[in-house]
Amino acid sequence: MFHSLYFASAYSHLLQSLRGTGNSGCDMNNSNNNVCIITGGGSGIGRSTAVLFAKLGATAIIVDVDDSAGQETVRMANECGGSSVFFHADISQEQDVSRLKDEVIARYSCINTLVNNAAIMRFSKVVDLSVEDWDAVMAVNIRGTFLMCKHFIPLIKKGSIINVSSVHSRSTAANVSAYAASKGAVESFSRALSIECEAIDVRVNCVIPGSVDTKMLWDNPNLKSGDEVVSGKIASPEDIAEIIYFISSDKAKAVTGSSIVVDNGLLSRLG
Ligand SMILES: NC(=O)c1ccc[n+]([C@@H]2O[C@H](COP(=O)([O-])OP(=O)(O)OC[C@H]3O[C@@H](n4cnc5c(N)ncnc54)[C@H](O)[C@@H]3O)[C@@H](O)[C@H]2O)c1
C-alpha cells in the first residue's frame, strides 16, 4: 500500500527540486534529454501530461487517433519550451504501433517514459452490449496498452511505464462492464509486467484516477441520465499529470508494481 504521508513529503520535495530540470533522461548528463511517449495525448489527462512534461524540460511524443487534437497539444507543449511532436497511431492496431516504433527510433535513440493513457468507454447493459463494442473497448484499453509495451519496452533505458487505469477497476456502476473489465486488466497487467521488467531496470506502475474533469467524464450517459452522480471532488487533468510525472521521476525510483489511487478519496467512502 502506498503510504500517503511518505508520498506527500516525497512529492513536495520533488516539486521543489524538479521544476524546470526534468529527470535523468537517456543520457544521465543531459537533463533535457528526457523523452516521454503519451498515448491519447490529444485530450484530457494525456494533453495535460504532455504539457507538464514539456514544461519540465522533456520531449513529449504525443500519440492519438485525432490528428487536430494531437497537433493542438503539440502547439501547447511547445509554447512551454522543448520540441514535442505528434504521431498519428491507433494503439489497438499492431501495424500502427509497429510503424510508430520505427518513426520514434528514427528520431530518438531511446525513450525514458511510456504513458499508456488512451482509452474509450462504451455504455450498455451486458445483455444489450454488442460483441463489436466489447471488442472495441478491449482493443484500445488493454490490447493497446499491451501492444505499446511489447513494442516500446526494448527502447526504454532505465525508465518507467505508467499505465492509466480507473477506479472502475475496483468499484464500478451499471452499464460499464467492458470498461471496468478492461481497467481491471490494465491494473493486473501492470503488476505482472513490473516483475518482468525488474531485470532491465524499467519500473511499471498504474495510476488509478477517480473523477477527472475531461471529455470522457462529461460524455458519460450514466451521468447525463442521473443513473450515476459524481461523488466528491473532481480532479483536474493537471492533478493526474503531476502524479504521473512524479512516478516517472527518479524521486520515485523505489516505486514499481504499484497502483497509485488519485481519486479525492472516492474509493474510501461508503456509498
Ligand atoms: N476522465 C475521468 O474521469 C477518468 C477517470 C478514470 C480514469 N480515466 C482514464 O484516464 C485516461 C485518459 O482519459 P481522459 O478522461 O483524458 O479521456 P479523453 O477522452 O479526454 O482522452 C482520450 C484520448 O485518447 C484518444 N484515443 C482514443 N482511442 C485511441 C486509440 N485507439 N489510439 C490512440 N488514441 C486514442 C482520444 O482521441 C482522446 O484524445 C483513460 O485511460 C481513462 O480511462 C479517466
Ligand as a Chemical Component Dictionary entry (heavy atoms), coordinates in Angstrom:
data_LIG
# 
_chem_comp.id                   LIG 
_chem_comp.type                 NON-POLYMER 
_chem_comp.pdbx_formal_charge   0 
_chem_comp.three_letter_code    LIG 
# 
loop_
_chem_comp_atom.comp_id 
_chem_comp_atom.atom_id 
_chem_comp_atom.alt_atom_id 
_chem_comp_atom.type_symbol 
_chem_comp_atom.charge 
_chem_comp_atom.model_Cartn_x 
_chem_comp_atom.model_Cartn_y 
_chem_comp_atom.model_Cartn_z 
_chem_comp_atom.pdbx_ordinal 
LIG N1  N1  N 0  -11.888 11.419 -17.014 1  
LIG C1  C1  C 0  -12.074 10.619 -15.994 2  
LIG O1  O1  O 0  -12.924 10.892 -15.091 3  
LIG C2  C2  C 0  -11.245 9.367  -15.846 4  
LIG C3  C3  C 0  -11.388 8.627  -14.676 5  
LIG C4  C4  C 0  -10.645 7.466  -14.502 6  
LIG C5  C5  C 0  -9.751  7.076  -15.483 7  
LIG N2  N2  N 1  -9.625  7.810  -16.615 8  
LIG C6  C6  C 0  -8.672  7.318  -17.607 9  
LIG O2  O2  O 0  -7.776  8.358  -17.956 10 
LIG C7  C7  C 0  -7.315  8.169  -19.298 11 
LIG C8  C8  C 0  -7.500  9.451  -20.083 12 
LIG O3  O3  O 0  -8.874  9.764  -20.079 13 
LIG P1  P1  P 0  -9.440  11.224 -20.401 14 
LIG O4  O4  O 0  -10.514 11.453 -19.442 15 
LIG O5  O5  O -1 -8.316  12.189 -20.534 16 
LIG O6  O6  O 0  -10.110 10.905 -21.827 17 
LIG P2  P2  P 0  -10.313 11.760 -23.145 18 
LIG O7  O7  O 0  -11.470 11.113 -23.825 19 
LIG O8  O8  O 0  -10.356 13.212 -22.843 20 
LIG O9  O9  O 0  -8.963  11.447 -23.968 21 
LIG C9  C9  C 0  -8.695  10.203 -24.512 22 
LIG C10 C10 C 0  -7.799  10.383 -25.736 23 
LIG O10 O10 O 0  -7.481  9.076  -26.229 24 
LIG C11 C11 C 0  -7.533  9.126  -27.658 25 
LIG N3  N3  N 0  -7.745  7.777  -28.186 26 
LIG C12 C12 C 0  -8.895  7.051  -28.152 27 
LIG N4  N4  N 0  -8.727  5.884  -28.806 28 
LIG C13 C13 C 0  -7.443  5.857  -29.246 29 
LIG C14 C14 C 0  -6.673  4.919  -29.981 30 
LIG N5  N5  N 0  -7.210  3.757  -30.420 31 
LIG N6  N6  N 0  -5.383  5.206  -30.259 32 
LIG C15 C15 C 0  -4.840  6.386  -29.853 33 
LIG N7  N7  N 0  -5.532  7.325  -29.160 34 
LIG C16 C16 C 0  -6.812  7.067  -28.861 35 
LIG C17 C17 C 0  -8.714  10.066 -27.925 36 
LIG O11 O11 O 0  -8.699  10.553 -29.271 37 
LIG C18 C18 C 0  -8.503  11.138 -26.887 38 
LIG O12 O12 O 0  -7.651  12.173 -27.372 39 
LIG C19 C19 C 0  -8.099  6.961  -19.839 40 
LIG O13 O13 O 0  -7.313  5.803  -19.712 41 
LIG C20 C20 C 0  -9.306  6.889  -18.925 42 
LIG O14 O14 O 0  -9.836  5.593  -18.853 43 
LIG C21 C21 C 0  -10.350 8.945  -16.824 44 
# 
loop_
_chem_comp_bond.comp_id 
_chem_comp_bond.atom_id_1 
_chem_comp_bond.atom_id_2 
_chem_comp_bond.value_order 
_chem_comp_bond.pdbx_ordinal 
LIG N1  C1  SING 1  
LIG C1  O1  DOUB 2  
LIG C1  C2  SING 3  
LIG C2  C3  SING 4  
LIG C2  C21 DOUB 5  
LIG C3  C4  DOUB 6  
LIG C4  C5  SING 7  
LIG C5  N2  DOUB 8  
LIG N2  C6  SING 9  
LIG N2  C21 SING 10 
LIG C6  O2  SING 11 
LIG C6  C20 SING 12 
LIG O2  C7  SING 13 
LIG C7  C8  SING 14 
LIG C7  C19 SING 15 
LIG C8  O3  SING 16 
LIG O3  P1  SING 17 
LIG P1  O4  DOUB 18 
LIG P1  O5  SING 19 
LIG P1  O6  SING 20 
LIG O6  P2  SING 21 
LIG P2  O7  DOUB 22 
LIG P2  O8  SING 23 
LIG P2  O9  SING 24 
LIG O9  C9  SING 25 
LIG C9  C10 SING 26 
LIG C10 O10 SING 27 
LIG C10 C18 SING 28 
LIG O10 C11 SING 29 
LIG C11 N3  SING 30 
LIG C11 C17 SING 31 
LIG N3  C12 SING 32 
LIG N3  C16 SING 33 
LIG C12 N4  DOUB 34 
LIG N4  C13 SING 35 
LIG C13 C14 SING 36 
LIG C13 C16 DOUB 37 
LIG C14 N5  SING 38 
LIG C14 N6  DOUB 39 
LIG N6  C15 SING 40 
LIG C15 N7  DOUB 41 
LIG N7  C16 SING 42 
LIG C17 O11 SING 43 
LIG C17 C18 SING 44 
LIG C18 O12 SING 45 
LIG C19 O13 SING 46 
LIG C19 C20 SING 47 
LIG C20 O14 SING 48 
# 
